[in-house]
Amino acid sequence: MFDALRMKLDAVFSKLRNKGKLSETDVDLALREVRKSLLEADVDFKAVKELVEKIRARALQLDVLESITAAQRVSVVIYEELVSLMGEDAAALSIASKPPTVILMAGLQGSGKTTTTVKLAWRLKNGHNPLVVACDLRRPAAVTQLQTLAEQAKVAFYGPGSPGAAAEETDVLKIVAGAAAHAESHLNDVILLDTAGRLHIDQELMEELAAVARTLPPHETFLVVDAMTGQEAVNVARAFHGLLNLTGLVLTKMDGDARGGSALAIRAATGVPVKFAGVGETTDALEVFDARRVAGRIMGMGDVQGLLEKVQSLSSESTEKMAETLKGKEFTLETLLTQFEQMEKMGPLGKVLEMIPGFNRLKGLSEANIDNSAIRKNKAIIQSMTPAERRSPKIIKGSRRRRIALGSGTSVQMVNRLLAQYEQLKKLYKSFSSSGKGLNPKSLFGGSGRFKM
């Protein structure tokens, strides 16, 4: 989402790095570009003005201007002020000391509220027994959508047609009261209320939300906001907060291509912390919003913590499968296939590589020209092989290579390339697993010990 902003800021820092020590004029020119970049990213004008003033005051300090690493110092100042703007510490989810914890989910239609409700319930499954409740009885198919998503995520659902609720129930307060009784009898310690949305804020919507909150007082009141709506997201948050006293915000579609200014300014504009961010369509694509990680990615510093979490999120089943294939110090094409499958589970390759510090500065490499198609093609090649060929690739000669290429929808050249890469990885594995020898670069790169990109 922040690609354009990151590239523009990187261009500003490149100019500063070329200057060595900075003058006040250099700082003002740089901040003019920073201001322009933030406004183009759809950040709220007032927030931009306050942010730039804070950065200028710190950047003009004597120890910064006289430093031989002035450009780096200014970039750190901008990073720290971005973190301050979005909220320095990740806001924790409030869990009631006496169950159940009630979470009211509000938002306009199209914001992703229903999907986010199930994503949050799925996230809470680890340690809790959540119940999602269909409180949107006006929108066609809203109840069915929530029930279907809940079944897919394997979380409990309550709505019209559930025990104690009429199939054609239209009174949302009866559903809420029934859900509270259901949660008590089924030991659901978290209740998530998926309330009704509208195309715009109106009095009827707010009165219904207020009535739901009186019937089952929430410990958390979340507003789900589409991050792609720009500054309008800030206006929506202000309106809801004025009437509902929000405790947290959830920004959806943070993986989109929009400018993302709302993510930067919405906390500063409303005083309400952003607690979660939706980063994809899948059930597990909901992350705790961390201002330091977001600011780091904007500044091209990467997101090592996010990368580690993606690796750790891989299922234990695939990890055990990998361990099994490596028994006896053997690296087979089955092992390589498992690695490809794990890489796909981590998400789009470009997004993963973006988390690596300095990736955006590598010439010729960007998220735009890196995707998962190569992984899919390599998987297809291995899957087109027989079990004997996967165990012993040396038997794959001309006719077999042509058959594999045809079966995988690729070319003989791609099959040859994959087999060559496999041999390199096999040597690399042997270098690591050899007792006391460590990695031997000469065996991999023709004796030079140097790898060139």
C-alpha angles and dihedrals in degrees: 000000000000098000096114093046092047092052093049093049090047089055090053092051092047089060091048093049090057091058101057103199115032133225126209088257091055091053093048092050091048093048090050087060091044090052091049092048093050093048090049087052086060096249114161110271094229092050091050092051093050093044095051092048091053092047092049093049091053096039093054093058111123096240091055097048094046094046118109086221094051095137091055091047091053091050089052090050091052091047092051093048091049089053090049090049093053097038124278099230126047108249112238123227111254112237118191117243087223115042142273106061108203119209118187113204115203133174147123123280113279094026093109095251098145094045091047091051090059092042090055091046090051090050091051093051088089099083100354141066104229128193122201115208126204106226096156100092096156106059112081113252093001092124092047091049093053093045092050093049091046091053091050091050091042095234126136119268134201127185144108108340094027119121108292094015127095116242091235097038113155100173106096093194091060089052091051093049091047091050091054091053092045092051091052094051094043097042095243104165096186125049119193115195113206098201129196121279133203136203086248139006112279138166094250091056093049094047091052092049090049091051091051090050091051092049094050110012110219126227089203128029110195128189114206110213130185105235090205093067091078119202091356086072088063091051092049091049092050092051095048093044092053091057105030106031094233120216097194147004130225116203114205130197093031087150092061130106098249122117094258100214092141090064090059100044108028096088093046091048097048106023088230116125121238103235104175140020127205110222103174148352099270123097093250094049096105120103136185105256109246116184093199093056093046092048090047092055092047089053093047093250093124128224109264092167091054090049091052091050091052091052092047091049092065110114120264087231092064090043091053090047090054091049090050093052090051095054111120091026091279124149109192136172086259087061090051091049090053090052091052090051091051092050090053091052090057090066135244110357093228091056091049094049090048087067091063111096112251095010093124090060095058108110115242094011123103139135089259094065099034121077140147096263093101090053091050092049093048090049090051091051093053092042089054090060125092119246089254091053092050091051095044113024091176090081091061102104133159101298093042091050091052091050092049092048091051093046094049096043091240134103136269088247091058091048090051091049093050092050091049091050090048091054090051092049090047090055090047091053092048090051091055096043097046108107111253096347102093122188117342108203093184092065090055105041106038097271097300096099089215126112117205124198 
